[in-house]
Amino acid sequence: MKAILFDEPGGPEELFIGDFEKPKPKENEILVRVKAVALNRADILQRKGMYPQPEGSSPLLGLEIAGEVVARGKNATDWSTGDKAFGLISGGGYAELAVIHKDMALRIPEGLTFEEAASIPEVFLTAFQALVWLGKTQKGNFILIHAGGSGVGTAAIQIAKDLGAHVIITASKIKHQRCLDLGAELAIDYHDGPFFQKVLEYTNQIGVDIIIDFIAADYFNQNIDCLSESGRLIMLATLGGSKINNVNLGKILSKHITVVGSTLRSRSIDYKIKLNKEFSEYALPKFEHGELKAVIDSVWDWKDVSQAHRYMEENKNTGKIILKIS
Ligand SMILES: NC(=O)c1ccc[n+]([C@@H]2O[C@H](COP(=O)([O-])OP(=O)(O)OC[C@H]3O[C@@H](n4cnc5c(N)ncnc54)[C@H](OP(=O)(O)O)[C@@H]3O)[C@@H](O)[C@H]2O)c1
């Protein structure tokens, strides 16, 4: 089969379409002819040699796919050839064929395209896990979502709003309108300076109940300053660095703050299956009825994968970047 490969870790120009061994479904897996795959920051890190795939995963890039079932393992009897499936995998999506665990695959909701379906799993599962499992979001909570225009950010805005929370986001100005349209109440351009006073002002100096953070070091002090009493900081990435000096840890104690970190890719398959099940019961009917929306920035032919990676690295996207596998 054809797949997107790279010989040496490096820049986007290293990526090319070449031949790779066809995957075979194990007893709990289905084999999918991939129609669309979404880009993730993890793909960029892996391409640079900074994110080795978890043990037992395909060495190919690609964490979320949508396509048609072409074969199944002996235990995957719920799936038939021709079924339209999408879901999260731990690698191998940048290819004509990919395998997915039968319990991680989901049926594409009525009315959604392959591109829309491919844009859902990684970002919506991450946002659902952060807001529901880790953040324990309650109706009426105030939630600050950093990188609001990102794939995970645009999913988190929608889920938080759907759960009845008030959403504040930070993002580049150009991404604000999309975030407001999705349900954010206040959008802050972090390029204009510190965000914490604006957050405190909006919450009558009380602060937010939950922060969904991807920036880490650069925002840590401000995050602690604008969390409310017993607030929760959910850290999902370190886009702004992972090491900090001059932190007053005393504030974490005196404000009774909880700091939680998570990466979805390294969770066990049992954890992911449980998350996938709970998420799908909550979200799939909402996608079908238009209450949740796949947020696609752009769709690229997979021959243009290098340009698509470059575009993501330049922070140009609002929502997901999709490759069409032709
Ligand atoms: N922990 C997990 O389980 C998990 C799961 C999925 C993704 N992630 C991580 O979450 C992050 C977001 O993923 P994604 O796919 O949604 O990303 P994305 O769509 O590529 O968006 C990332 C956005 O973050 C903003 N940004 C980048 N660097 C920044 C910085 N230093 N300071 C402030 N803003 C910055 C940029 O938007 P602006 O133009 O607004 O600056 C950029 O477009 C990535 O780091 C990804 O690896 C973690």
The ligand as an ORCA input file, in Angstrom:
! r2SCAN-3c Opt
* xyz 0 1
  N      -2.560     15.912     26.343
  C      -3.298     15.378     25.393
  O      -3.953     14.348     25.574
  C      -3.364     16.064     24.059
  C      -4.229     15.599     23.049
  C      -4.294     16.300     21.841
  C      -3.474     17.404     21.642
  N      -2.636     17.791     22.635
  C      -1.757     18.957     22.479
  O      -2.572     20.089     22.604
  C      -2.027     21.158     21.823
  C      -3.107     21.667     20.891
  O      -3.335     20.657     19.921
  P      -4.156     20.955     18.609
  O      -4.007     19.828     17.679
  O      -5.501     21.372     19.002
  O      -3.291     22.216     18.075
  P      -3.496     23.164     16.832
  O      -4.830     23.011     16.215
  O      -2.305     22.996     15.978
  O      -3.442     24.624     17.508
  C      -2.403     25.027     18.333
  C      -2.534     26.559     18.543
  O      -1.921     26.894     19.771
  C      -1.511     28.258     19.710
  N      -0.134     28.346     20.204
  C       0.940     27.661     19.730
  N       2.028     27.970     20.452
  C       1.632     28.852     21.388
  C       2.301     29.542     22.456
  N       3.602     29.350     22.686
  N       1.597     30.390     23.215
  C       0.272     30.572     22.994
  N      -0.427     29.952     22.006
  C       0.252     29.101     21.223
  C      -1.605     28.694     18.249
  O      -2.799     29.479     18.105
  P      -2.763     31.093     18.234
  O      -2.694     31.596     16.826
  O      -3.993     31.443     18.948
  O      -1.498     31.405     18.982
  C      -1.782     27.375     17.515
  O      -2.486     27.490     16.298
  C      -0.833     20.582     21.084
  O       0.354     20.910     21.765
  C      -1.076     19.081     21.132
  O       0.134     18.328     21.065
  C      -2.562     17.158     23.827
*
